[in-house]
């Protein structure tokens, strides 16, 4: 799928006017079932929602890669970033396979200098990631009252959005290799990423080569990748140990499992860094 950069609309009201907001872990996100209804009514140029509904599947290789759903490992990684006190201040961050964009929004909250979001599907960026980012900018604008304020109204109006926060953000859709080439050839100077965050992107071993090359090309020399995954993905064959073995054979990164979650299906957080880096 070709790569594309998505502009932030000048009229931010339009991003949220037909959305219903929910809250999780102190972050706002648009209710996906409402987005799916508007998409089924013709607001989905890619047709991924109708494809997903008709095939009863959250994953259709080469067509739809699950970005409308918030997968559980996203919350695992959010918890780990908080527990480990990972610092985002003045860092350049990429939320790879971002879906709802919650990981990138956490980095924005942490005062990152730049946060870039990538998802396979342009519909996901336009209908989910961009609205979520804007909704959380608005909440940030309410200062210290955010935690005690009333939950967001069901039909939010953009009273104020911190434009300086949004200027830190760029949004991309397309497959990893194409987005990598777009970034590296962009007129806007690209500094490599200090931190790359990615969740549930190693379910399919067919994608390991593209993912590995993307990380190798876009991570800064002393950068870190934090990857959240189930130990094994039944039916697709991927998983943390298979990916670790793949990375080890390529001999570019060193890896370590920094957290294991044993509730339900076992899940892990993997940290990656270049061999020889500090």
PATIVO-668906 format. One line per 3 residues: number of its first residue (from 1); their letters; for each residue x, y, z of N, C-alpha, C. Coordinates in Angstrom, 3 decimals. Layout:
NUM	A	X,Y,Z,X,Y,Z,X,Y,Z  ...
***
This chain:
1	XXX	0.852,-1.193,0.000,0.000,0.000,0.000,0.885,1.239,0.000  0.605,2.160,-0.904,1.423,3.365,-1.051,1.372,4.221,0.213  2.439,4.969,0.441,2.532,5.826,1.618,1.941,7.193,1.327
4	XXX	1.387,7.782,2.375,0.752,9.089,2.226,0.860,9.831,3.554  1.151,11.133,3.497,1.105,11.946,4.710,-0.243,12.647,4.778  -0.834,12.632,5.954,-2.157,13.215,6.160,-2.019,14.583,6.811
7	XXX	-2.589,15.590,6.178,-2.550,16.937,6.742,-3.536,17.054,7.892  -3.200,17.868,8.859,-4.122,18.166,9.957,-5.105,19.220,9.450  -6.406,18.928,9.457,-7.381,19.893,8.905,-7.349,21.215,9.667
10	XXX	-7.591,22.291,8.937,-7.631,23.600,9.586,-8.833,23.697,10.515  -9.966,23.128,10.076,-11.186,23.159,10.893,-11.227,21.897,11.758  -10.714,22.015,12.977,-10.636,20.856,13.863,-12.012,20.399,14.324
13	XXX	-12.999,21.301,14.291,-14.361,20.905,14.671,-14.861,19.744,13.829  -14.473,19.753,12.534,-14.981,18.713,11.635,-14.485,17.328,12.026  -13.293,17.285,12.632,-12.741,15.998,13.035,-13.578,15.334,14.115
16	XXX	-14.219,16.153,14.948,-14.922,15.608,16.109,-16.439,15.753,16.052  -16.957,16.399,14.995,-18.373,16.762,15.030,-19.317,15.554,15.027  -18.924,14.440,14.397,-19.828,13.280,14.359,-19.300,12.138,15.234
19	XXX	-18.447,12.482,16.198,-17.809,11.456,17.023,-18.412,11.427,18.429  -18.349,10.257,19.042,-18.679,10.101,20.461,-17.393,9.705,21.166  -17.061,10.399,22.253,-15.804,10.138,22.957,-16.009,9.246,24.166
22	XXX	-15.056,8.353,24.362,-14.993,7.544,25.576,-13.645,7.815,26.233  -13.469,7.317,27.458,-12.219,7.553,28.179,-11.646,6.244,28.693  -10.335,6.091,28.546,-9.637,4.935,29.106,-8.268,5.413,29.576
25	XXX	-7.857,4.969,30.760,-6.547,5.352,31.308,-6.294,6.858,31.183  -7.355,7.639,31.434,-7.250,9.100,31.414,-7.014,9.670,30.013  -7.232,8.860,28.989,-7.118,9.334,27.612,-8.492,9.259,26.934
28	XXX	-8.754,10.229,26.069,-9.988,10.215,25.294,-9.768,9.467,23.988  -10.804,8.751,23.547,-10.726,8.119,22.236,-12.130,8.001,21.659  -12.219,8.035,20.344,-13.530,8.007,19.703,-14.113,6.597,19.764
31	XXX	-15.418,6.541,19.942,-16.119,5.255,20.008,-16.133,4.628,18.617  -15.492,3.469,18.502,-15.267,2.865,17.186,-16.572,2.431,16.530  -17.531,1.962,17.316,-18.797,1.495,16.715,-19.508,2.637,15.992
34	XXX	-19.388,3.859,16.519,-20.004,5.025,15.862,-19.248,5.342,14.570  -17.907,5.272,14.629,-17.096,5.495,13.421,-17.451,4.453,12.358  -17.615,3.209,12.776,-17.949,2.147,11.813,-19.290,2.411,11.144
37	XXX	-20.248,2.930,11.911,-21.557,3.231,11.321,-21.434,4.315,10.255  -20.671,5.380,10.536,-20.512,6.448,9.545,-19.745,5.932,8.329  -18.788,5.029,8.569,-18.032,4.462,7.448,-18.917,3.593,6.563
40	XXX	-19.789,2.832,7.180,-20.698,1.976,6.399,-21.686,2.813,5.591  -21.877,4.058,6.023,-22.766,4.966,5.290,-22.028,5.769,4.222  -20.826,5.311,3.861,-20.135,5.907,2.719,-18.940,6.770,3.035
43	XXX	-18.532,6.818,4.317,-17.404,7.685,4.682,-16.087,6.928,4.746  -15.980,5.858,3.995,-14.775,5.021,4.047,-14.335,4.692,2.625  -13.417,5.522,2.107,-12.990,5.337,0.715,-12.292,4.002,0.495
46	XXX	-11.601,3.500,1.520,-10.902,2.223,1.374,-11.849,1.030,1.434  -13.016,1.229,2.040,-13.966,0.118,2.168,-13.568,-0.924,3.188  -12.674,-0.541,4.148,-12.164,-1.557,5.080,-13.214,-1.989,6.096
49	XXX	-14.142,-1.087,6.444,-15.140,-1.456,7.450,-16.107,-2.495,6.894  -16.595,-2.258,5.672,-17.505,-3.244,5.074,-16.798,-4.576,4.846  -15.519,-4.523,4.459,-14.742,-5.754,4.290,-14.619,-6.501,5.614
52	XXX	-14.321,-5.749,6.681,-14.149,-6.349,7.999,-15.454,-6.959,8.499  -16.559,-6.233,8.299,-17.868,-6.718,8.746,-18.278,-7.964,7.969  -18.124,-7.908,6.646,-18.583,-9.029,5.815,-17.743,-10.285,6.026
55	XXX	-16.461,-10.108,6.358,-15.601,-11.276,6.548,-15.499,-11.689,8.023  -16.156,-10.917,8.903,-16.111,-11.187,10.354,-14.670,-11.301,10.855  -13.819,-10.401,10.376,-12.407,-10.497,10.732,-11.816,-9.127,11.027
58	XXX	-10.925,-9.079,12.046,-10.198,-7.849,12.364,-8.916,-7.726,11.565  -8.575,-8.757,10.792,-7.349,-8.749,10.003,-7.615,-9.334,8.629  -7.384,-8.521,7.603,-7.479,-9.007,6.222,-6.172,-8.608,5.550
61	XXX	-5.213,-9.543,5.474,-3.865,-9.200,4.986,-3.895,-8.433,3.664  -3.146,-7.321,3.642,-3.049,-6.509,2.438,-4.214,-5.560,2.233  -5.248,-5.671,3.097,-6.412,-4.797,2.965,-6.662,-4.010,4.246
64	XXX	-6.747,-4.739,5.352,-7.044,-4.111,6.632,-6.238,-4.814,7.722  -5.474,-4.034,8.489,-4.573,-4.636,9.479,-4.964,-4.326,10.931  -6.263,-4.203,11.184,-6.739,-4.173,12.566,-6.701,-2.847,13.288
67	XXX	-6.459,-1.740,12.574,-6.245,-0.454,13.233,-7.457,0.189,13.881  -8.660,-0.311,13.581,-9.850,0.270,14.199,-10.052,-0.217,15.629  -9.379,-1.308,15.971,-9.548,-1.913,17.289,-8.362,-1.562,18.182
70	XXX	-8.636,-1.301,19.472,-7.533,-1.105,20.422,-7.207,-2.473,21.009  -6.033,-2.999,20.688,-5.640,-4.335,21.125,-5.051,-4.270,22.530  -5.208,-5.361,23.286,-4.899,-5.330,24.725,-3.436,-5.006,25.030
73	XXX	-2.508,-5.405,24.152,-1.096,-5.140,24.444,-0.771,-3.652,24.450  -1.626,-2.858,23.824,-1.440,-1.402,23.882,-1.478,-0.932,25.330  -2.423,-1.460,26.094,-2.544,-1.075,27.501,-1.370,-1.619,28.313
76	XXX	-0.895,-2.820,27.949,0.306,-3.360,28.611,1.484,-2.402,28.448  1.666,-1.906,27.218,2.803,-1.029,26.941,2.624,0.331,27.619  1.395,0.843,27.620,1.130,2.102,28.328,1.482,1.960,29.813
79	XXX	1.087,0.838,30.411,1.392,0.596,31.827,2.896,0.506,32.054  3.582,-0.181,31.138,5.026,-0.330,31.294,5.737,1.021,31.189  5.335,1.834,30.217,5.968,3.151,30.043,5.837,3.991,31.308
82	XXX	4.696,3.844,31.984,4.469,4.569,33.228,5.303,3.977,34.370  5.240,2.646,34.513,5.964,1.971,35.603,7.477,2.194,35.496  7.994,2.074,34.276,9.443,2.190,34.061,9.904,3.640,33.967
85	XXX	8.920,4.551,34.044,9.199,5.993,33.981,10.043,6.345,32.757  9.617,5.804,31.606,10.285,6.121,30.340,10.093,7.613,30.054  11.184,8.310,29.810,11.146,9.762,29.625,10.978,10.128,28.146
88	XXX	9.995,10.966,27.857,9.747,11.416,26.489,10.160,12.874,26.263  10.540,13.573,27.320,10.838,15.010,27.204,11.894,15.247,26.118  11.510,16.094,25.144,12.400,16.497,24.043,12.816,15.342,23.134
91	XXX	12.112,14.214,23.211,12.434,13.066,22.365,11.596,13.093,21.080  12.134,12.449,20.046,11.402,12.252,18.795,10.862,10.828,18.804  9.547,10.689,18.652,8.880,9.408,18.893,8.051,8.998,17.674
94	XXX	8.064,7.698,17.367,7.220,7.136,16.311,6.295,6.104,16.925  4.990,6.262,16.689,3.985,5.263,17.067,3.705,4.448,15.810  4.308,3.272,15.730,4.297,2.462,14.503,3.160,1.447,14.553
97	XXX	2.312,1.450,13.515,1.108,0.620,13.550,0.176,1.169,14.615  -0.044,2.489,14.569,-0.588,3.232,15.707,-2.046,2.943,16.023  -2.875,2.625,15.011,-4.295,2.447,15.287,-4.868,3.688,15.940
100	XXX	-5.382,3.531,17.162,-6.003,4.646,17.881,-4.999,5.729,18.249  -3.706,5.402,18.244,-2.681,6.414,18.515,-2.443,6.685,19.991  -2.942,5.810,20.868,-2.831,6.082,22.306,-1.381,6.138,22.783
103	XXX	-0.513,5.293,22.211,0.893,5.297,22.637,1.567,6.614,22.269  1.311,7.096,21.063,1.861,8.381,20.649,1.315,9.527,21.476  0.042,9.426,21.864,-0.580,10.469,22.691,0.062,10.486,24.079
106	XXX	0.394,9.290,24.613,1.123,9.215,25.885,2.472,9.946,25.763  3.140,9.754,24.627,4.421,10.443,24.394,4.221,11.957,24.317  3.148,12.396,23.666,2.828,13.831,23.608,2.608,14.387,25.008
109	XXX	1.853,13.638,25.808,1.612,14.049,27.200,2.930,14.155,27.972  3.885,13.305,27.568,5.184,13.299,28.235,6.142,14.350,27.715  5.598,15.309,26.923,6.383,16.456,26.433,7.431,16.059,25.384
112	XXX	7.092,15.079,24.545,7.978,14.741,23.430,8.104,15.932,22.495  9.247,16.025,21.824,9.454,17.136,20.888,8.678,16.926,19.598  8.678,15.673,19.108,7.932,15.329,17.899,7.317,13.953,18.101
115	XXX	6.089,13.784,17.606,5.456,12.461,17.625,4.853,12.207,16.247  5.285,11.133,15.622,4.747,10.742,14.319,3.931,9.461,14.473  2.814,9.401,13.753,1.901,8.271,13.828,1.842,7.579,12.464
118	XXX	1.889,6.248,12.456,1.766,5.494,11.200,0.778,4.357,11.381  -0.122,4.214,10.414,-0.985,3.032,10.345,-1.090,2.584,8.897  -1.351,1.314,8.699,-1.455,0.770,7.349,-2.580,1.444,6.566
121	XXX	-3.704,1.682,7.245,-4.901,2.176,6.557,-5.114,3.676,6.733  -5.362,4.373,5.620,-5.615,5.812,5.674,-6.919,6.114,6.408  -7.906,5.217,6.306,-9.179,5.411,7.014,-8.947,5.481,8.517
124	XXX	-8.061,4.640,9.025,-7.763,4.617,10.459,-7.158,5.953,10.890  -6.199,6.468,10.112,-5.579,7.761,10.448,-6.632,8.873,10.456  -7.454,8.944,9.404,-8.425,10.034,9.270,-9.565,9.964,10.274
127	XXX	-10.076,8.759,10.518,-11.291,8.605,11.324,-11.034,8.296,12.797  -9.811,7.815,13.113,-9.532,7.399,14.487,-8.338,8.160,15.076  -7.160,8.037,14.437,-5.933,8.586,15.037,-5.980,10.111,15.154
130	XXX	-6.283,10.787,14.068,-6.331,12.251,14.092,-7.364,12.775,15.088  -8.615,12.272,15.058,-9.583,12.741,16.057,-9.141,12.476,17.494  -8.551,11.304,17.750,-8.093,11.009,19.111,-7.016,11.989,19.563
133	XXX	-6.082,12.297,18.664,-4.999,13.224,19.018,-5.560,14.602,19.336  -6.476,15.064,18.497,-7.091,16.378,18.721,-7.886,16.388,20.030  -8.652,15.324,20.271,-9.464,15.257,21.497,-8.586,15.344,22.742
136	XXX	-7.424,14.724,22.703,-6.544,14.744,23.866,-5.784,16.055,23.992  -5.565,16.747,22.880,-4.989,18.094,22.947,-5.951,19.036,23.666  -7.235,18.887,23.365,-8.252,19.733,23.999,-8.238,19.500,25.503
139	XXX	-8.206,18.218,25.895,-8.210,17.893,27.323,-6.981,18.451,28.021  -5.836,18.391,27.337,-4.613,18.943,27.911,-4.758,20.444,28.134  -5.535,21.086,27.276,-5.711,22.529,27.377,-6.462,22.972,28.612
142	XXX	-7.077,21.999,29.332,-7.835,22.365,30.517,-6.993,22.321,31.785  -5.690,22.188,31.592,-4.778,22.304,32.737,-4.965,21.217,33.762  -4.826,21.607,35.031,-4.830,20.626,36.106,-6.220,20.126,36.459
145	XXX	-7.243,20.688,35.849,-8.598,20.258,36.179,-9.005,19.007,35.412  -8.105,18.524,34.558,-8.510,17.443,33.646,-9.036,16.216,34.395  -8.337,15.812,35.467,-8.714,14.575,36.138,-10.021,14.722,36.911
148	XXX	-10.322,15.931,37.365,-11.513,16.110,38.174,-12.678,16.661,37.356  -12.409,17.013,36.106,-13.486,17.595,35.305,-14.472,16.515,34.882  -15.628,16.945,34.445,-16.648,16.000,33.987,-16.133,15.265,32.760
151	XXX	-16.654,14.034,32.527,-16.228,13.322,31.318,-16.607,14.114,30.075  -15.894,13.861,28.966,-16.180,14.649,27.759,-17.617,14.467,27.301  -18.185,15.539,26.770,-19.564,15.450,26.304,-19.647,14.528,25.106
154	XXX	-20.826,13.962,24.891,-20.967,12.980,23.818,-20.815,13.618,22.439  -21.138,14.873,22.316,-20.950,15.572,21.039,-19.948,16.690,21.270  -18.659,16.381,21.287,-17.668,17.381,21.695,-17.573,18.542,20.720
157	XXX	-17.346,19.716,21.262,-17.060,20.883,20.438,-15.629,21.296,20.723  -14.928,21.696,19.697,-13.535,22.094,19.901,-13.522,23.534,20.396  -13.463,23.691,21.715,-13.408,25.031,22.281,-12.008,25.588,22.102
160	XXX	-11.034,24.735,22.401,-9.648,25.165,22.228,-8.817,23.918,21.992  -7.869,24.029,21.109,-6.942,22.911,20.907,-5.553,23.514,20.864  -4.681,22.916,21.600,-3.339,23.485,21.671,-2.615,23.270,20.357
163	XXX	-2.634,24.288,19.519,-2.049,24.149,18.189,-0.553,23.865,18.260  0.091,24.352,19.322,1.533,24.095,19.427,1.794,22.613,19.665  0.855,21.927,20.301,0.990,20.473,20.492,0.809,19.776,19.151
166	XXX	-0.204,20.183,18.400,-0.466,19.536,17.106,0.661,19.760,16.107  1.371,20.874,16.225,2.472,21.104,15.284,3.618,20.119,15.505  3.616,19.444,16.634,4.635,18.413,16.892,4.319,17.106,16.167
169	XXX	3.111,17.002,15.635,2.622,15.710,15.123,2.634,15.631,13.594  2.956,14.444,13.084,2.748,14.133,11.666,2.086,12.766,11.583  1.288,12.574,10.539,0.464,11.368,10.416,0.687,10.730,9.040
172	XXX	0.928,9.424,9.045,1.231,8.711,7.803,0.420,7.430,7.701  0.021,7.088,6.470,-0.577,5.775,6.225,0.204,5.085,5.115  0.054,3.762,5.061,0.756,2.968,4.059,1.583,1.889,4.723
175	XXX	2.111,0.995,3.895,2.917,-0.083,4.473,4.258,0.452,4.946  4.889,-0.296,5.850,6.093,0.206,6.523,7.201,0.610,5.554  7.492,-0.233,4.592,8.609,0.070,3.687,8.341,1.346,2.895
178	XXX	7.085,1.535,2.477,6.734,2.727,1.701,6.792,3.985,2.578  6.310,3.890,3.816,6.353,5.040,4.731,7.803,5.394,5.063  8.642,4.363,5.244,10.068,4.601,5.517,10.703,5.394,4.383
181	XXX	10.428,4.987,3.157,10.987,5.694,2.000,10.461,7.121,1.914  9.180,7.305,2.222,8.590,8.649,2.206,9.276,9.543,3.241  9.508,8.996,4.435,10.160,9.766,5.498,11.604,10.114,5.131
184	XXX	12.316,9.132,4.610,13.737,9.349,4.322,13.949,10.285,3.129  12.939,10.354,2.246,13.080,11.215,1.065,12.334,12.546,1.220  11.746,12.750,2.407,10.917,13.932,2.639,11.762,15.204,2.610
187	XXX	11.147,16.295,2.133,11.816,17.597,2.140,12.000,18.112,3.566  11.047,17.725,4.433,11.170,18.119,5.841,12.284,17.264,6.441  13.232,17.911,7.099,14.361,17.147,7.630,13.864,16.152,8.672
190	XXX	14.284,14.912,8.542,13.879,13.865,9.472,15.051,13.502,10.363  14.882,13.771,11.658,15.864,13.223,12.589,15.363,11.826,12.929  16.282,10.899,13.083,15.872,9.534,13.424,15.150,9.553,14.766
193	XXX	14.397,8.489,15.027,13.560,8.471,16.233,14.339,7.996,17.457  14.178,8.727,18.564,14.769,8.307,19.838,14.022,7.113,20.407  12.708,7.095,20.200,11.868,6.012,20.728,10.857,5.612,19.660
196	XXX	10.759,4.302,19.408,9.704,3.763,18.542,8.831,2.859,19.398  7.533,3.145,19.409,6.556,2.369,20.169,5.701,1.564,19.194  5.497,0.288,19.478,4.675,-0.523,18.581,4.032,-1.660,19.365
199	XXX	2.772,-1.930,19.068,2.015,-2.935,19.822,1.295,-3.880,18.866  1.436,-5.170,19.123,0.731,-6.226,18.374,0.976,-6.127,16.867  2.229,-5.888,16.508,2.589,-5.785,15.087,3.381,-6.999,14.607
202	XXX	3.592,-8.000,15.488,4.413,-9.154,15.070,3.589,-10.439,15.006  2.289,-10.291,14.760,1.416,-11.468,14.697,1.668,-12.310,13.449  2.178,-11.685,12.398,2.363,-12.400,11.128,3.842,-12.429,10.758
205	XXX	4.487,-13.621,10.762,5.925,-13.712,10.443,6.274,-13.177,9.056  5.292,-13.123,8.147,5.558,-12.602,6.803,5.975,-11.132,6.842  5.630,-10.434,7.934,5.915,-9.002,8.027,7.231,-8.706,8.745
208	XXX	7.897,-9.727,9.272,9.068,-9.486,10.118,10.182,-8.758,9.372  10.398,-9.130,8.137,11.464,-8.510,7.358,11.228,-7.004,7.203  9.997,-6.649,6.810,9.657,-5.229,6.610,9.725,-4.458,7.923
211	XXX	9.253,-5.075,9.007,9.282,-4.404,10.305,10.718,-4.195,10.770  11.533,-5.229,10.660,12.928,-5.137,11.079,13.665,-4.051,10.300  13.469,-4.021,8.974,14.145,-3.022,8.143,13.691,-1.599,8.493
214	XXX	12.407,-1.453,8.783,11.868,-0.147,9.168,12.512,0.337,10.459  12.571,-0.542,11.448,13.190,-0.174,12.725,14.669,0.167,12.533  15.361,-0.631,11.721,16.798,-0.412,11.495,17.071,0.904,10.787
217	XXX	16.170,1.302,9.890,16.380,2.527,9.119,15.934,3.792,9.857  14.979,3.660,10.763,14.390,4.857,11.362,14.805,5.116,12.806  15.381,4.110,13.493,15.770,4.308,14.890,17.105,5.026,14.972
220	XXX	17.197,5.977,15.899,18.450,6.685,16.130,19.496,5.717,16.699  20.766,6.069,16.506,21.873,5.198,16.928,21.716,4.694,18.351  21.338,5.594,19.263,21.177,5.200,20.668,19.708,5.136,21.087
223	XXX	18.831,4.949,20.094,17.398,4.901,20.363,16.947,3.567,20.941  15.671,3.521,21.319,15.066,2.314,21.877,13.732,2.033,21.195  13.479,0.753,20.978,12.164,0.292,20.520,11.495,-0.406,21.697
226	XXX	10.223,-0.075,21.932,9.426,-0.809,22.926,8.274,-1.472,22.175  8.275,-2.789,22.200,7.339,-3.576,21.405,6.522,-4.464,22.336  5.190,-4.368,22.234,4.295,-5.189,23.053,3.670,-6.273,22.186
229	XXX	3.608,-7.493,22.725,3.120,-8.613,21.910,2.610,-9.741,22.794  1.718,-10.527,22.230,1.380,-11.808,22.842,2.538,-12.770,22.600  2.703,-13.745,23.498,3.769,-14.727,23.329,3.548,-15.518,22.044
232	XXX	2.274,-15.822,21.730,1.988,-16.547,20.484,0.636,-16.100,19.929  0.579,-15.958,18.617,-0.675,-15.613,17.935,-1.196,-16.856,17.228  -2.194,-17.463,17.815,-2.754,-18.685,17.243,-3.459,-18.362,15.926
235	XXX	-3.231,-19.190,14.944,-3.888,-18.994,13.652,-3.063,-18.206,12.653  -2.167,-17.325,13.154,-1.302,-16.588,12.229,0.160,-16.988,12.388  0.498,-17.527,13.556,1.816,-18.146,13.706,2.912,-17.300,14.295
238	XXX	2.685,-15.988,14.440,3.729,-15.126,14.967,3.783,-15.164,16.481  4.740,-14.429,17.039,4.856,-14.366,18.490,6.219,-13.855,18.897  6.363,-13.606,20.194,7.549,-12.913,20.693,8.827,-13.726,20.494
241	XXX	8.787,-15.021,20.749,10.013,-15.820,20.665,10.450,-16.011,19.213  9.484,-16.169,18.327,9.799,-16.294,16.903,10.432,-14.993,16.390  9.881,-13.852,16.842,10.423,-12.564,16.409,11.821,-12.336,16.988
244	XXX	12.023,-12.701,18.256,13.351,-12.579,18.871,14.387,-13.396,18.093  13.989,-14.592,17.699,14.902,-15.459,16.932,15.244,-14.809,15.591  14.233,-14.224,14.944,14.435,-13.535,13.668,15.418,-12.379,13.839
247	XXX	15.217,-11.586,14.880,16.079,-10.429,15.137,17.508,-10.882,15.435  17.621,-11.941,16.215,18.947,-12.460,16.572,19.724,-12.892,15.330  19.023,-13.539,14.396,19.679,-14.005,13.165,20.138,-12.841,12.297
250	XXX	19.437,-11.721,12.355,19.821,-10.556,11.553,21.020,-9.822,12.153  21.217,-9.980,13.473,22.425,-9.493,14.142,22.592,-7.966,14.084  21.481,-7.251,14.089,21.519,-5.786,14.074,21.163,-5.221,15.453
253	XXX	20.148,-5.813,16.088,19.657,-5.346,17.382,19.961,-6.349,18.491  20.066,-5.812,19.693,19.997,-6.672,20.870,18.591,-6.525,21.453  18.062,-7.585,22.045,16.704,-7.546,22.577,16.687,-8.029,24.022
256	XXX	15.719,-7.540,24.776,15.488,-8.096,26.113,14.013,-7.957,26.458  13.474,-9.011,27.070,12.092,-8.955,27.537,12.107,-8.240,28.886  11.490,-7.066,28.949,11.569,-6.237,30.154,10.349,-6.412,31.054
259	XXX	9.294,-7.046,30.520,8.118,-7.311,31.345,7.332,-8.468,30.751  6.816,-9.332,31.613,5.937,-10.421,31.187,4.619,-10.292,31.936  3.517,-10.387,31.228,2.180,-10.301,31.822,1.549,-11.684,31.709
262	XXX	1.206,-12.276,32.858,0.727,-13.658,32.867,-0.786,-13.789,32.943  -1.499,-12.677,33.007,-2.966,-12.765,33.067,-3.490,-13.202,31.704  -4.311,-14.257,31.683,-4.852,-14.738,30.414,-3.740,-15.254,29.521
265	XXX	-3.839,-14.945,28.230,-2.802,-15.350,27.286,-1.532,-14.545,27.591  -0.409,-15.237,27.782,0.819,-14.562,28.191,1.260,-13.510,27.169  1.682,-12.353,27.704,2.085,-11.233,26.859,3.400,-10.667,27.380
268	XXX	4.123,-9.968,26.505,5.453,-9.470,26.867,5.685,-8.060,26.333  6.606,-7.364,26.984,7.152,-6.114,26.458,8.614,-6.395,26.110  8.974,-6.114,24.864,10.333,-6.343,24.377,11.014,-4.991,24.155
271	XXX	12.231,-4.852,24.672,13.024,-3.648,24.394,14.091,-4.006,23.376  14.272,-3.156,22.382,15.272,-3.377,21.354,16.191,-2.150,21.259  17.478,-2.414,21.019,18.447,-1.339,20.789,19.510,-1.873,19.848
274	XXX	20.184,-0.976,19.144,21.262,-1.415,18.252,22.384,-2.059,19.059  22.968,-3.097,18.506,24.137,-3.697,19.143,25.248,-2.664,19.180  25.907,-2.560,20.316,27.003,-1.601,20.446,26.564,-0.204,20.827
277	XX	25.237,0.020,20.934,24.781,1.362,21.320,24.868,1.520,22.830  24.824,2.771,23.272,24.941,3.026,24.711,23.588,2.827,25.386
***
